[in-house]
């Protein structure tokens, strides 16, 4: 009962989505789907833009777009080992 409030409604978005009847409340169902996909923080997006800003120096400005995209992906996914 710790997942529910004192009057029996779910606390988490996932439980609310399961409890919501799509045929009766289609707009609320769509809203809960959108709400469930919003990230809790923007730290990942800020980190990615920060990495891109570091890559986009004067030398990177003269590169072709394909190489810049490759360098950005390498900086973002630096935990993946490359051969």
Phi and psi in radians as a Rosetta constraint file:
Dihedral C 1 N 2 CA 2 C 2 CIRCULARHARMONIC -1.286 0.35
Dihedral N 2 CA 2 C 2 N 3 CIRCULARHARMONIC -0.218 0.35
Dihedral C 2 N 3 CA 3 C 3 CIRCULARHARMONIC -1.472 0.35
Dihedral N 3 CA 3 C 3 N 4 CIRCULARHARMONIC -0.159 0.35
Dihedral C 3 N 4 CA 4 C 4 CIRCULARHARMONIC -2.077 0.35
Dihedral N 4 CA 4 C 4 N 5 CIRCULARHARMONIC 2.701 0.35
Dihedral C 4 N 5 CA 5 C 5 CIRCULARHARMONIC -1.282 0.35
Dihedral N 5 CA 5 C 5 N 6 CIRCULARHARMONIC 3.090 0.35
Dihedral C 5 N 6 CA 6 C 6 CIRCULARHARMONIC -1.152 0.35
Dihedral N 6 CA 6 C 6 N 7 CIRCULARHARMONIC -0.391 0.35
Dihedral C 6 N 7 CA 7 C 7 CIRCULARHARMONIC -1.776 0.35
Dihedral N 7 CA 7 C 7 N 8 CIRCULARHARMONIC 0.257 0.35
Dihedral C 7 N 8 CA 8 C 8 CIRCULARHARMONIC 1.577 0.35
Dihedral N 8 CA 8 C 8 N 9 CIRCULARHARMONIC 0.141 0.35
Dihedral C 8 N 9 CA 9 C 9 CIRCULARHARMONIC -1.657 0.35
Dihedral N 9 CA 9 C 9 N 10 CIRCULARHARMONIC 2.591 0.35
Dihedral C 9 N 10 CA 10 C 10 CIRCULARHARMONIC -1.211 0.35
Dihedral N 10 CA 10 C 10 N 11 CIRCULARHARMONIC 2.626 0.35
Dihedral C 10 N 11 CA 11 C 11 CIRCULARHARMONIC -1.617 0.35
Dihedral N 11 CA 11 C 11 N 12 CIRCULARHARMONIC -0.732 0.35
Dihedral C 11 N 12 CA 12 C 12 CIRCULARHARMONIC -1.484 0.35
Dihedral N 12 CA 12 C 12 N 13 CIRCULARHARMONIC 2.685 0.35
Dihedral C 12 N 13 CA 13 C 13 CIRCULARHARMONIC -1.140 0.35
Dihedral N 13 CA 13 C 13 N 14 CIRCULARHARMONIC -0.666 0.35
Dihedral C 13 N 14 CA 14 C 14 CIRCULARHARMONIC -1.089 0.35
Dihedral N 14 CA 14 C 14 N 15 CIRCULARHARMONIC -0.739 0.35
Dihedral C 14 N 15 CA 15 C 15 CIRCULARHARMONIC -1.206 0.35
Dihedral N 15 CA 15 C 15 N 16 CIRCULARHARMONIC -0.619 0.35
Dihedral C 15 N 16 CA 16 C 16 CIRCULARHARMONIC -1.127 0.35
Dihedral N 16 CA 16 C 16 N 17 CIRCULARHARMONIC -0.686 0.35
Dihedral C 16 N 17 CA 17 C 17 CIRCULARHARMONIC -1.139 0.35
Dihedral N 17 CA 17 C 17 N 18 CIRCULARHARMONIC -0.682 0.35
Dihedral C 17 N 18 CA 18 C 18 CIRCULARHARMONIC -1.224 0.35
Dihedral N 18 CA 18 C 18 N 19 CIRCULARHARMONIC -0.596 0.35
Dihedral C 18 N 19 CA 19 C 19 CIRCULARHARMONIC -1.389 0.35
Dihedral N 19 CA 19 C 19 N 20 CIRCULARHARMONIC -0.345 0.35
Dihedral C 19 N 20 CA 20 C 20 CIRCULARHARMONIC -1.362 0.35
Dihedral N 20 CA 20 C 20 N 21 CIRCULARHARMONIC 2.223 0.35
Dihedral C 20 N 21 CA 21 C 21 CIRCULARHARMONIC -1.488 0.35
Dihedral N 21 CA 21 C 21 N 22 CIRCULARHARMONIC 1.992 0.35
Dihedral C 21 N 22 CA 22 C 22 CIRCULARHARMONIC -1.109 0.35
Dihedral N 22 CA 22 C 22 N 23 CIRCULARHARMONIC -0.541 0.35
Dihedral C 22 N 23 CA 23 C 23 CIRCULARHARMONIC -1.314 0.35
Dihedral N 23 CA 23 C 23 N 24 CIRCULARHARMONIC -0.485 0.35
Dihedral C 23 N 24 CA 24 C 24 CIRCULARHARMONIC -1.590 0.35
Dihedral N 24 CA 24 C 24 N 25 CIRCULARHARMONIC -0.717 0.35
Dihedral C 24 N 25 CA 25 C 25 CIRCULARHARMONIC -2.145 0.35
Dihedral N 25 CA 25 C 25 N 26 CIRCULARHARMONIC 1.201 0.35
Dihedral C 25 N 26 CA 26 C 26 CIRCULARHARMONIC -1.155 0.35
Dihedral N 26 CA 26 C 26 N 27 CIRCULARHARMONIC -0.652 0.35
Dihedral C 26 N 27 CA 27 C 27 CIRCULARHARMONIC -1.202 0.35
Dihedral N 27 CA 27 C 27 N 28 CIRCULARHARMONIC -0.687 0.35
Dihedral C 27 N 28 CA 28 C 28 CIRCULARHARMONIC -1.181 0.35
Dihedral N 28 CA 28 C 28 N 29 CIRCULARHARMONIC -0.638 0.35
Dihedral C 28 N 29 CA 29 C 29 CIRCULARHARMONIC -1.090 0.35
Dihedral N 29 CA 29 C 29 N 30 CIRCULARHARMONIC -0.766 0.35
Dihedral C 29 N 30 CA 30 C 30 CIRCULARHARMONIC -1.106 0.35
Dihedral N 30 CA 30 C 30 N 31 CIRCULARHARMONIC -0.751 0.35
Dihedral C 30 N 31 CA 31 C 31 CIRCULARHARMONIC -1.063 0.35
Dihedral N 31 CA 31 C 31 N 32 CIRCULARHARMONIC -0.746 0.35
Dihedral C 31 N 32 CA 32 C 32 CIRCULARHARMONIC -1.159 0.35
Dihedral N 32 CA 32 C 32 N 33 CIRCULARHARMONIC -0.643 0.35
Dihedral C 32 N 33 CA 33 C 33 CIRCULARHARMONIC -1.077 0.35
Dihedral N 33 CA 33 C 33 N 34 CIRCULARHARMONIC -0.779 0.35
Dihedral C 33 N 34 CA 34 C 34 CIRCULARHARMONIC -1.142 0.35
Dihedral N 34 CA 34 C 34 N 35 CIRCULARHARMONIC -0.771 0.35
Dihedral C 34 N 35 CA 35 C 35 CIRCULARHARMONIC -1.099 0.35
Dihedral N 35 CA 35 C 35 N 36 CIRCULARHARMONIC -0.594 0.35
Dihedral C 35 N 36 CA 36 C 36 CIRCULARHARMONIC -1.258 0.35
Dihedral N 36 CA 36 C 36 N 37 CIRCULARHARMONIC -0.373 0.35
Dihedral C 36 N 37 CA 37 C 37 CIRCULARHARMONIC -1.677 0.35
Dihedral N 37 CA 37 C 37 N 38 CIRCULARHARMONIC -0.129 0.35
Dihedral C 37 N 38 CA 38 C 38 CIRCULARHARMONIC -1.278 0.35
Dihedral N 38 CA 38 C 38 N 39 CIRCULARHARMONIC 2.252 0.35
Dihedral C 38 N 39 CA 39 C 39 CIRCULARHARMONIC -1.195 0.35
Dihedral N 39 CA 39 C 39 N 40 CIRCULARHARMONIC 2.642 0.35
Dihedral C 39 N 40 CA 40 C 40 CIRCULARHARMONIC -1.209 0.35
Dihedral N 40 CA 40 C 40 N 41 CIRCULARHARMONIC -0.701 0.35
Dihedral C 40 N 41 CA 41 C 41 CIRCULARHARMONIC -2.215 0.35
Dihedral N 41 CA 41 C 41 N 42 CIRCULARHARMONIC 2.928 0.35
Dihedral C 41 N 42 CA 42 C 42 CIRCULARHARMONIC -1.873 0.35
Dihedral N 42 CA 42 C 42 N 43 CIRCULARHARMONIC 0.304 0.35
Dihedral C 42 N 43 CA 43 C 43 CIRCULARHARMONIC -1.074 0.35
Dihedral N 43 CA 43 C 43 N 44 CIRCULARHARMONIC -0.705 0.35
Dihedral C 43 N 44 CA 44 C 44 CIRCULARHARMONIC -1.117 0.35
Dihedral N 44 CA 44 C 44 N 45 CIRCULARHARMONIC -0.793 0.35
Dihedral C 44 N 45 CA 45 C 45 CIRCULARHARMONIC -1.127 0.35
Dihedral N 45 CA 45 C 45 N 46 CIRCULARHARMONIC -0.720 0.35
Dihedral C 45 N 46 CA 46 C 46 CIRCULARHARMONIC -1.130 0.35
Dihedral N 46 CA 46 C 46 N 47 CIRCULARHARMONIC -0.667 0.35
Dihedral C 46 N 47 CA 47 C 47 CIRCULARHARMONIC -1.154 0.35
Dihedral N 47 CA 47 C 47 N 48 CIRCULARHARMONIC -0.675 0.35
Dihedral C 47 N 48 CA 48 C 48 CIRCULARHARMONIC -1.160 0.35
Dihedral N 48 CA 48 C 48 N 49 CIRCULARHARMONIC -0.747 0.35
Dihedral C 48 N 49 CA 49 C 49 CIRCULARHARMONIC -1.161 0.35
Dihedral N 49 CA 49 C 49 N 50 CIRCULARHARMONIC -0.589 0.35
Dihedral C 49 N 50 CA 50 C 50 CIRCULARHARMONIC -1.156 0.35
Dihedral N 50 CA 50 C 50 N 51 CIRCULARHARMONIC -0.732 0.35
Dihedral C 50 N 51 CA 51 C 51 CIRCULARHARMONIC -1.132 0.35
Dihedral N 51 CA 51 C 51 N 52 CIRCULARHARMONIC -0.682 0.35
Dihedral C 51 N 52 CA 52 C 52 CIRCULARHARMONIC -1.163 0.35
Dihedral N 52 CA 52 C 52 N 53 CIRCULARHARMONIC -0.665 0.35
Dihedral C 52 N 53 CA 53 C 53 CIRCULARHARMONIC -1.122 0.35
Dihedral N 53 CA 53 C 53 N 54 CIRCULARHARMONIC -0.660 0.35
Dihedral C 53 N 54 CA 54 C 54 CIRCULARHARMONIC -1.146 0.35
Dihedral N 54 CA 54 C 54 N 55 CIRCULARHARMONIC -0.623 0.35
Dihedral C 54 N 55 CA 55 C 55 CIRCULARHARMONIC -1.291 0.35
Dihedral N 55 CA 55 C 55 N 56 CIRCULARHARMONIC -0.544 0.35
Dihedral C 55 N 56 CA 56 C 56 CIRCULARHARMONIC -1.486 0.35
Dihedral N 56 CA 56 C 56 N 57 CIRCULARHARMONIC 1.161 0.35
Dihedral C 56 N 57 CA 57 C 57 CIRCULARHARMONIC -1.653 0.35
Dihedral N 57 CA 57 C 57 N 58 CIRCULARHARMONIC -3.000 0.35
Dihedral C 57 N 58 CA 58 C 58 CIRCULARHARMONIC -1.066 0.35
Dihedral N 58 CA 58 C 58 N 59 CIRCULARHARMONIC -0.723 0.35
Dihedral C 58 N 59 CA 59 C 59 CIRCULARHARMONIC -1.178 0.35
Dihedral N 59 CA 59 C 59 N 60 CIRCULARHARMONIC -0.656 0.35
Dihedral C 59 N 60 CA 60 C 60 CIRCULARHARMONIC -1.212 0.35
Dihedral N 60 CA 60 C 60 N 61 CIRCULARHARMONIC -0.475 0.35
Dihedral C 60 N 61 CA 61 C 61 CIRCULARHARMONIC -1.153 0.35
Dihedral N 61 CA 61 C 61 N 62 CIRCULARHARMONIC -0.425 0.35
Dihedral C 61 N 62 CA 62 C 62 CIRCULARHARMONIC -1.574 0.35
Dihedral N 62 CA 62 C 62 N 63 CIRCULARHARMONIC -0.081 0.35
Dihedral C 62 N 63 CA 63 C 63 CIRCULARHARMONIC -1.383 0.35
Dihedral N 63 CA 63 C 63 N 64 CIRCULARHARMONIC 2.823 0.35
Dihedral C 63 N 64 CA 64 C 64 CIRCULARHARMONIC -1.314 0.35
Dihedral N 64 CA 64 C 64 N 65 CIRCULARHARMONIC 2.758 0.35
Dihedral C 64 N 65 CA 65 C 65 CIRCULARHARMONIC -1.101 0.35
Dihedral N 65 CA 65 C 65 N 66 CIRCULARHARMONIC -0.619 0.35
Dihedral C 65 N 66 CA 66 C 66 CIRCULARHARMONIC -1.118 0.35
Dihedral N 66 CA 66 C 66 N 67 CIRCULARHARMONIC -0.735 0.35
Dihedral C 66 N 67 CA 67 C 67 CIRCULARHARMONIC -1.213 0.35
Dihedral N 67 CA 67 C 67 N 68 CIRCULARHARMONIC -0.697 0.35
Dihedral C 67 N 68 CA 68 C 68 CIRCULARHARMONIC -1.080 0.35
Dihedral N 68 CA 68 C 68 N 69 CIRCULARHARMONIC -0.714 0.35
Dihedral C 68 N 69 CA 69 C 69 CIRCULARHARMONIC -1.096 0.35
Dihedral N 69 CA 69 C 69 N 70 CIRCULARHARMONIC -0.716 0.35
Dihedral C 69 N 70 CA 70 C 70 CIRCULARHARMONIC -1.107 0.35
Dihedral N 70 CA 70 C 70 N 71 CIRCULARHARMONIC -0.758 0.35
Dihedral C 70 N 71 CA 71 C 71 CIRCULARHARMONIC -1.141 0.35
Dihedral N 71 CA 71 C 71 N 72 CIRCULARHARMONIC -0.671 0.35
Dihedral C 71 N 72 CA 72 C 72 CIRCULARHARMONIC -1.122 0.35
Dihedral N 72 CA 72 C 72 N 73 CIRCULARHARMONIC -0.746 0.35
Dihedral C 72 N 73 CA 73 C 73 CIRCULARHARMONIC -1.125 0.35
Dihedral N 73 CA 73 C 73 N 74 CIRCULARHARMONIC -0.662 0.35
Dihedral C 73 N 74 CA 74 C 74 CIRCULARHARMONIC -1.133 0.35
Dihedral N 74 CA 74 C 74 N 75 CIRCULARHARMONIC -0.679 0.35
Dihedral C 74 N 75 CA 75 C 75 CIRCULARHARMONIC -1.224 0.35
Dihedral N 75 CA 75 C 75 N 76 CIRCULARHARMONIC -0.660 0.35
Dihedral C 75 N 76 CA 76 C 76 CIRCULARHARMONIC -1.261 0.35
Dihedral N 76 CA 76 C 76 N 77 CIRCULARHARMONIC -0.745 0.35
Dihedral C 76 N 77 CA 77 C 77 CIRCULARHARMONIC -1.831 0.35
Dihedral N 77 CA 77 C 77 N 78 CIRCULARHARMONIC 0.887 0.35
Dihedral C 77 N 78 CA 78 C 78 CIRCULARHARMONIC -1.247 0.35
Dihedral N 78 CA 78 C 78 N 79 CIRCULARHARMONIC -0.214 0.35
Dihedral C 78 N 79 CA 79 C 79 CIRCULARHARMONIC -1.416 0.35
Dihedral N 79 CA 79 C 79 N 80 CIRCULARHARMONIC -0.200 0.35
Dihedral C 79 N 80 CA 80 C 80 CIRCULARHARMONIC -1.508 0.35
Dihedral N 80 CA 80 C 80 N 81 CIRCULARHARMONIC 2.244 0.35
Dihedral C 80 N 81 CA 81 C 81 CIRCULARHARMONIC -1.385 0.35
Dihedral N 81 CA 81 C 81 N 82 CIRCULARHARMONIC 2.374 0.35
Dihedral C 81 N 82 CA 82 C 82 CIRCULARHARMONIC -1.942 0.35
Dihedral N 82 CA 82 C 82 N 83 CIRCULARHARMONIC 2.605 0.35
